[in-house]
Amino acid sequence: LNAILLHVEVARTRLARGEADVTPQMEVISREILRLDRVVKTFLDFTRPVELNYCVVPLRDVIGEIVDLARPQAEAEKIHMVVEYDPDGVEVRVDRDMFKQAVLNVVVNAMQSMKDGGELRVECVTSHDPAHDTVEIRISDSGSGIPPELREKIFRLYFTTKQGGSGIGLAMTFRIVQLHDGTIDFSSEPGKGTTFVIRLPIAV
């Protein structure tokens, strides 16, 4: 919701400057409202089975939409975003709405960890294992890191260290990744940042 609001502010600023074309912002806003409506309805009850609408999509397209959505917040908080794809044409079989939410939750958490700005890296790297081909989405921040005593708790539903936080975001991410036959883990060093790694099968 915060990301959508920031796109509204970008559109408002452009109109105030006399720029008539706010089509990119309107497309992001309308697309994300529809997506968020489905995500919220799906996860109102964590005990209810989740129905996924799978499709094969280029990973670059999905990650690009997430980056576009998050960019205004990153700019407002003096966070430099770096995005890398290796290789470019990897496709994954995902529920686009749900998978975007899973990755976006991690990206938002990463930005919130950098109180005084920093660097956010989003990298997509293929891993060719003899058993199966996977792609890794690595989300790295230069923030405060996760204290060792909290690391085993961060995927628990309703666990949060933020004032006013819901403790739903990373629990939702964990569940969505599992439903896609993927894995998620992280490494962190206090004072130097955190890297989350989401691994998914490559579509065949």
Phi and psi restraints in degrees (value plus and minus 20) as a CYANA .aco file:
   2 ASN   PHI     -83.9   -43.9
   2 ASN   PSI     -59.8   -19.8
   3 ALA   PHI     -84.1   -44.1
   3 ALA   PSI     -61.7   -21.7
   4 ILE   PHI     -81.9   -41.9
   4 ILE   PSI     -64.6   -24.6
   5 LEU   PHI     -79.3   -39.3
   5 LEU   PSI     -59.9   -19.9
   6 LEU   PHI     -86.2   -46.2
   6 LEU   PSI     -54.0   -14.0
   7 HIS   PHI     -88.4   -48.4
   7 HIS   PSI     -53.7   -13.7
   8 VAL   PHI     -81.4   -41.4
   8 VAL   PSI     -63.3   -23.3
   9 GLU   PHI     -85.4   -45.4
   9 GLU   PSI     -58.5   -18.5
  10 VAL   PHI     -81.6   -41.6
  10 VAL   PSI     -65.5   -25.5
  11 ALA   PHI     -82.6   -42.6
  11 ALA   PSI     -61.8   -21.8
  12 ARG   PHI     -83.3   -43.3
  12 ARG   PSI     -61.7   -21.7
  13 THR   PHI     -83.8   -43.8
  13 THR   PSI     -62.8   -22.8
  14 ARG   PHI     -83.8   -43.8
  14 ARG   PSI     -61.2   -21.2
  15 LEU   PHI     -85.5   -45.5
  15 LEU   PSI     -58.6   -18.6
  16 ALA   PHI     -84.4   -44.4
  16 ALA   PSI     -47.9    -7.9
  17 ARG   PHI    -104.8   -64.8
  17 ARG   PSI     -19.6    20.4
  18 GLY   PHI      69.0   109.0
  18 GLY   PSI     -11.7    28.3
  19 GLU   PHI    -105.0   -65.0
  19 GLU   PSI     101.3   141.3
  20 ALA   PHI    -103.7   -63.7
  20 ALA   PSI     -45.3    -5.3
  21 ASP   PHI    -110.3   -70.3
  21 ASP   PSI      80.8   120.8
  22 VAL   PHI    -135.5   -95.5
  22 VAL   PSI       4.5    44.5
  23 THR   PHI     -76.7   -36.7
  23 THR   PSI     -64.6   -24.6
  24 PRO   PHI     -78.1   -38.1
  24 PRO   PSI     -62.4   -22.4
  25 GLN   PHI     -86.6   -46.6
  25 GLN   PSI     -61.3   -21.3
  26 MET   PHI     -84.2   -44.2
  26 MET   PSI     -57.8   -17.8
  27 GLU   PHI     -85.1   -45.1
  27 GLU   PSI     -63.2   -23.2
  28 VAL   PHI     -82.8   -42.8
  28 VAL   PSI     -66.1   -26.1
  29 ILE   PHI     -81.9   -41.9
  29 ILE   PSI     -69.6   -29.6
  30 SER   PHI     -85.8   -45.8
  30 SER   PSI     -61.9   -21.9
  31 ARG   PHI     -82.6   -42.6
  31 ARG   PSI     -63.7   -23.7
  32 GLU   PHI     -94.6   -54.6
  32 GLU   PSI     -50.9   -10.9
  33 ILE   PHI     -84.2   -44.2
  33 ILE   PSI     -64.4   -24.4
  34 LEU   PHI     -84.2   -44.2
  34 LEU   PSI     -62.9   -22.9
  35 ARG   PHI     -84.8   -44.8
  35 ARG   PSI     -65.7   -25.7
  36 LEU   PHI     -84.5   -44.5
  36 LEU   PSI     -55.4   -15.4
  37 ASP   PHI     -79.2   -39.2
  37 ASP   PSI     -64.0   -24.0
  38 ARG   PHI     -88.3   -48.3
  38 ARG   PSI     -61.9   -21.9
  39 VAL   PHI     -82.1   -42.1
  39 VAL   PSI     -65.5   -25.5
  40 VAL   PHI     -84.1   -44.1
  40 VAL   PSI     -64.3   -24.3
  41 LYS   PHI     -82.5   -42.5
  41 LYS   PSI     -56.8   -16.8
  42 THR   PHI     -87.3   -47.3
  42 THR   PSI     -57.9   -17.9
  43 PHE   PHI    -124.2   -84.2
  43 PHE   PSI      -4.1    35.9
  44 LEU   PHI     -82.7   -42.7
  44 LEU   PSI     -50.4   -10.4
  45 ASP   PHI    -146.7  -106.7
  45 ASP   PSI      87.8   127.8
  46 PHE   PHI     -89.6   -49.6
  46 PHE   PSI     -32.4     7.6
  47 THR   PHI    -111.5   -71.5
  47 THR   PSI     -29.1    10.9
  48 ARG   PHI    -103.8   -63.8
  48 ARG   PSI     118.8   158.8
  49 PRO   PHI     -78.4   -38.4
  49 PRO   PSI     121.2   161.2
  50 VAL   PHI    -117.0   -77.0
  50 VAL   PSI     107.7   147.7
  51 GLU   PHI    -117.4   -77.4
  51 GLU   PSI     101.2   141.2
  52 LEU   PHI    -123.1   -83.1
  52 LEU   PSI     120.8   160.8
  53 ASN   PHI    -124.8   -84.8
  53 ASN   PSI      72.2   112.2
  54 TYR   PHI     -96.6   -56.6
  54 TYR   PSI     125.6   165.6
  55 CYS   PHI    -173.1  -133.1
  55 CYS   PSI     136.1   176.1
  56 VAL   PHI    -112.9   -72.9
  56 VAL   PSI     102.2   142.2
  57 VAL   PHI    -155.6  -115.6
  57 VAL   PSI     131.2   171.2
  58 PRO   PHI     -85.2   -45.2
  58 PRO   PSI     108.5   148.5
  59 LEU   PHI     -79.2   -39.2
  59 LEU   PSI     -56.3   -16.3
  60 ARG   PHI     -77.3   -37.3
  60 ARG   PSI     -59.8   -19.8
  61 ASP   PHI     -85.6   -45.6
  61 ASP   PSI     -64.2   -24.2
  62 VAL   PHI     -86.4   -46.4
  62 VAL   PSI     -66.6   -26.6
  63 ILE   PHI     -84.3   -44.3
  63 ILE   PSI     -57.7   -17.7
  64 GLY   PHI     -80.4   -40.4
  64 GLY   PSI     -59.7   -19.7
  65 GLU   PHI     -86.0   -46.0
  65 GLU   PSI     -59.1   -19.1
  66 ILE   PHI     -84.5   -44.5
  66 ILE   PSI     -64.5   -24.5
  67 VAL   PHI     -83.1   -43.1
  67 VAL   PSI     -63.3   -23.3
  68 ASP   PHI     -81.0   -41.0
  68 ASP   PSI     -58.6   -18.6
  69 LEU   PHI     -88.3   -48.3
  69 LEU   PSI     -59.0   -19.0
  70 ALA   PHI    -104.7   -64.7
  70 ALA   PSI     -37.9     2.1
  71 ARG   PHI     -77.6   -37.6
  71 ARG   PSI     -65.4   -25.4
  72 PRO   PHI     -77.6   -37.6
  72 PRO   PSI     -58.5   -18.5
  73 GLN   PHI     -86.9   -46.9
  73 GLN   PSI     -61.1   -21.1
  74 ALA   PHI     -81.3   -41.3
  74 ALA   PSI     -65.1   -25.1
  75 GLU   PHI     -83.7   -43.7
  75 GLU   PSI     -60.2   -20.2
  76 ALA   PHI     -85.1   -45.1
  76 ALA   PSI     -48.5    -8.5
  77 GLU   PHI    -124.3   -84.3
  77 GLU   PSI      -4.3    35.7
  78 LYS   PHI      38.2    78.2
  78 LYS   PSI      23.0    63.0
  79 ILE   PHI    -128.2   -88.2
  79 ILE   PSI     104.6   144.6
  80 HIS   PHI    -107.5   -67.5
  80 HIS   PSI     104.3   144.3
  81 MET   PHI    -119.4   -79.4
  81 MET   PSI     112.8   152.8
  82 VAL   PHI    -142.3  -102.3
  82 VAL   PSI     106.4   146.4
  83 VAL   PHI    -143.6  -103.6
  83 VAL   PSI     109.6   149.6
  84 GLU   PHI    -154.4  -114.4
  84 GLU   PSI     118.1   158.1
  85 TYR   PHI    -142.3  -102.3
  85 TYR   PSI     110.6   150.6
  86 ASP   PHI    -169.0  -129.0
  86 ASP   PSI      88.0   128.0
  87 PRO   PHI    -103.4   -63.4
  87 PRO   PSI    -192.1  -152.1
  88 ASP   PHI    -103.5   -63.5
  88 ASP   PSI     -51.5   -11.5
  89 GLY   PHI    -118.5   -78.5
  89 GLY   PSI       0.3    40.3
  90 VAL   PHI     -87.9   -47.9
  90 VAL   PSI     116.1   156.1
  91 GLU   PHI    -136.0   -96.0
  91 GLU   PSI     128.3   168.3
  92 VAL   PHI    -150.5  -110.5
  92 VAL   PSI     133.6   173.6
  93 ARG   PHI    -120.6   -80.6
  93 ARG   PSI      86.2   126.2
  94 VAL   PHI    -160.6  -120.6
  94 VAL   PSI     142.3   182.3
  95 ASP   PHI    -104.3   -64.3
  95 ASP   PSI      89.1   129.1
  96 ARG   PHI     -78.0   -38.0
  96 ARG   PSI     -65.3   -25.3
  97 ASP   PHI     -82.0   -42.0
  97 ASP   PSI     -68.1   -28.1
  98 MET   PHI     -90.6   -50.6
  98 MET   PSI     -61.3   -21.3
  99 PHE   PHI     -85.4   -45.4
  99 PHE   PSI     -59.8   -19.8
 100 LYS   PHI     -79.2   -39.2
 100 LYS   PSI     -60.3   -20.3
 101 GLN   PHI     -84.9   -44.9
 101 GLN   PSI     -59.5   -19.5
 102 ALA   PHI     -80.1   -40.1
 102 ALA   PSI     -67.2   -27.2
 103 VAL   PHI     -92.4   -52.4
 103 VAL   PSI     -60.1   -20.1
 104 LEU   PHI     -80.3   -40.3
 104 LEU   PSI     -58.1   -18.1
 105 ASN   PHI     -78.3   -38.3
 105 ASN   PSI     -61.2   -21.2
 106 VAL   PHI     -88.9   -48.9
 106 VAL   PSI     -62.1   -22.1
 107 VAL   PHI     -81.7   -41.7
 107 VAL   PSI     -64.0   -24.0
 108 VAL   PHI     -84.2   -44.2
 108 VAL   PSI     -63.0   -23.0
 109 ASN   PHI     -79.4   -39.4
 109 ASN   PSI     -61.4   -21.4
 110 ALA   PHI     -81.6   -41.6
 110 ALA   PSI     -64.9   -24.9
 111 MET   PHI     -84.9   -44.9
 111 MET   PSI     -57.9   -17.9
 112 GLN   PHI     -87.6   -47.6
 112 GLN   PSI     -41.1    -1.1
 113 SER   PHI    -100.2   -60.2
 113 SER   PSI     -31.8     8.2
 114 MET   PHI    -127.1   -87.1
 114 MET   PSI      64.1   104.1
 115 LYS   PHI     -87.8   -47.8
 115 LYS   PSI     -47.5    -7.5
 116 ASP   PHI    -137.2   -97.2
 116 ASP   PSI      13.8    53.8
 117 GLY   PHI      62.0   102.0
 117 GLY   PSI     158.6   198.6
 118 GLY   PHI     135.7   175.7
 118 GLY   PSI    -173.9  -133.9
 119 GLU   PHI    -145.9  -105.9
 119 GLU   PSI     113.3   153.3
 120 LEU   PHI    -137.1   -97.1
 120 LEU   PSI      99.9   139.9
 121 ARG   PHI    -130.0   -90.0
 121 ARG   PSI     113.0   153.0
 122 VAL   PHI    -142.4  -102.4
 122 VAL   PSI      93.4   133.4
 123 GLU   PHI    -143.7  -103.7
 123 GLU   PSI     118.7   158.7
 124 CYS   PHI    -136.3   -96.3
 124 CYS   PSI      98.6   138.6
 125 VAL   PHI    -152.3  -112.3
 125 VAL   PSI     112.6   152.6
 126 THR   PHI    -104.2   -64.2
 126 THR   PSI     128.2   168.2
 127 SER   PHI    -149.7  -109.7
 127 SER   PSI      96.3   136.3
 128 HIS   PHI    -118.5   -78.5
 128 HIS   PSI      74.8   114.8
 129 ASP   PHI    -110.1   -70.1
 129 ASP   PSI     125.4   165.4
 130 PRO   PHI     -75.5   -35.5
 130 PRO   PSI     -50.7   -10.7
 131 ALA   PHI    -102.3   -62.3
 131 ALA   PSI     -57.6   -17.6
 132 HIS   PHI    -185.0  -145.0
 132 HIS   PSI     133.1   173.1
 133 ASP   PHI    -111.5   -71.5
 133 ASP   PSI     113.1   153.1
 134 THR   PHI    -150.6  -110.6
 134 THR   PSI     143.6   183.6
 135 VAL   PHI    -141.5  -101.5
 135 VAL   PSI     121.7   161.7
 136 GLU   PHI    -127.4   -87.4
 136 GLU   PSI     110.9   150.9
 137 ILE   PHI    -125.8   -85.8
 137 ILE   PSI      92.2   132.2
 138 ARG   PHI    -124.9   -84.9
 138 ARG   PSI     104.9   144.9
 139 ILE   PHI    -138.6   -98.6
 139 ILE   PSI      90.7   130.7
 140 SER   PHI    -139.1   -99.1
 140 SER   PSI     117.9   157.9
 141 ASP   PHI    -144.0  -104.0
 141 ASP   PSI     144.5   184.5
 142 SER   PHI    -128.1   -88.1
 142 SER   PSI      14.1    54.1
 143 GLY   PHI    -105.2   -65.2
 143 GLY   PSI    -173.6  -133.6
 144 SER   PHI    -100.5   -60.5
 144 SER   PSI     -31.7     8.3
 145 GLY   PHI      60.0   100.0
 145 GLY   PSI     150.3   190.3
 146 ILE   PHI    -129.2   -89.2
 146 ILE   PSI     101.9   141.9
 147 PRO   PHI     -78.1   -38.1
 147 PRO   PSI     122.7   162.7
 148 PRO   PHI     -73.2   -33.2
 148 PRO   PSI     -57.0   -17.0
 149 GLU   PHI     -91.7   -51.7
 149 GLU   PSI     -32.1     7.9
 150 LEU   PHI    -123.5   -83.5
 150 LEU   PSI     -28.6    11.4
 151 ARG   PHI     -84.9   -44.9
 151 ARG   PSI     -53.8   -13.8
 152 GLU   PHI     -98.2   -58.2
 152 GLU   PSI     -26.0    14.0
 153 LYS   PHI    -124.5   -84.5
 153 LYS   PSI     -32.8     7.2
 154 ILE   PHI     -89.3   -49.3
 154 ILE   PSI     -40.1    -0.1
 155 PHE   PHI    -114.1   -74.1
 155 PHE   PSI     -15.8    24.2
 156 ARG   PHI     -96.7   -56.7
 156 ARG   PSI     118.1   158.1
 157 LEU   PHI     -82.3   -42.3
 157 LEU   PSI     111.8   151.8
 158 TYR   PHI      54.1    94.1
 158 TYR   PSI     -15.4    24.6
 159 PHE   PHI    -104.7   -64.7
 159 PHE   PSI     107.4   147.4
 160 THR   PHI    -170.2  -130.2
 160 THR   PSI     130.5   170.5
 161 THR   PHI    -129.5   -89.5
 161 THR   PSI     -17.6    22.4
 162 LYS   PHI    -118.0   -78.0
 162 LYS   PSI     119.0   159.0
 163 GLN   PHI     -86.3   -46.3
 163 GLN   PSI     103.2   143.2
 164 GLY   PHI      62.7   102.7
 164 GLY   PSI     -18.3    21.7
 165 GLY   PHI     -94.4   -54.4
 165 GLY   PSI     133.8   173.8
 166 SER   PHI    -114.0   -74.0
 166 SER   PSI     -44.6    -4.6
 167 GLY   PHI      52.1    92.1
 167 GLY   PSI       2.1    42.1
 168 ILE   PHI    -122.2   -82.2
 168 ILE   PSI     -52.2   -12.2
 169 GLY   PHI     -74.2   -34.2
 169 GLY   PSI     -78.2   -38.2
 170 LEU   PHI     -93.2   -53.2
 170 LEU   PSI     -48.2    -8.2
 171 ALA   PHI     -85.5   -45.5
 171 ALA   PSI     -60.5   -20.5
 172 MET   PHI     -84.4   -44.4
 172 MET   PSI     -64.0   -24.0
 173 THR   PHI     -78.8   -38.8
 173 THR   PSI     -66.1   -26.1
 174 PHE   PHI     -78.5   -38.5
 174 PHE   PSI     -63.7   -23.7
 175 ARG   PHI     -88.4   -48.4
 175 ARG   PSI     -63.2   -23.2
 176 ILE   PHI     -83.2   -43.2
 176 ILE   PSI     -63.2   -23.2
 177 VAL   PHI     -82.6   -42.6
 177 VAL   PSI     -62.7   -22.7
 178 GLN   PHI     -80.3   -40.3
 178 GLN   PSI     -60.8   -20.8
 179 LEU   PHI     -85.6   -45.6
 179 LEU   PSI     -39.3     0.7
 180 HIS   PHI    -117.1   -77.1
 180 HIS   PSI      -3.3    36.7
 181 ASP   PHI      39.1    79.1
 181 ASP   PSI      13.2    53.2
 182 GLY   PHI    -132.8   -92.8
 182 GLY   PSI    -197.5  -157.5
 183 THR   PHI    -153.9  -113.9
 183 THR   PSI     137.3   177.3
 184 ILE   PHI    -159.7  -119.7
 184 ILE   PSI     113.5   153.5
 185 ASP   PHI    -167.0  -127.0
 185 ASP   PSI    -197.6  -157.6
 186 PHE   PHI    -175.1  -135.1
 186 PHE   PSI     140.1   180.1
 187 SER   PHI    -149.8  -109.8
 187 SER   PSI     127.0   167.0
 188 SER   PHI    -171.6  -131.6
 188 SER   PSI     125.3   165.3
 189 GLU   PHI    -151.9  -111.9
 189 GLU   PSI      97.9   137.9
 190 PRO   PHI     -71.1   -31.1
 190 PRO   PSI     109.9   149.9
 191 GLY   PHI      64.6   104.6
 191 GLY   PSI     -28.9    11.1
 192 LYS   PHI    -142.9  -102.9
 192 LYS   PSI     -31.0     9.0
 193 GLY   PHI      97.4   137.4
 193 GLY   PSI    -199.5  -159.5
 194 THR   PHI    -157.7  -117.7
 194 THR   PSI     124.7   164.7
 195 THR   PHI    -144.6  -104.6
 195 THR   PSI     100.8   140.8
 196 PHE   PHI    -117.3   -77.3
 196 PHE   PSI     119.9   159.9
 197 VAL   PHI    -145.0  -105.0
 197 VAL   PSI      98.2   138.2
 198 ILE   PHI    -125.1   -85.1
 198 ILE   PSI     105.4   145.4
 199 ARG   PHI    -133.2   -93.2
 199 ARG   PSI     111.6   151.6
 200 LEU   PHI    -151.7  -111.7
 200 LEU   PSI     129.5   169.5
 201 PRO   PHI     -86.3   -46.3
 201 PRO   PSI     123.4   163.4
 202 ILE   PHI     -98.5   -58.5
 202 ILE   PSI     118.5   158.5
 203 ALA   PHI     -86.0   -46.0
 203 ALA   PSI     120.7   160.7
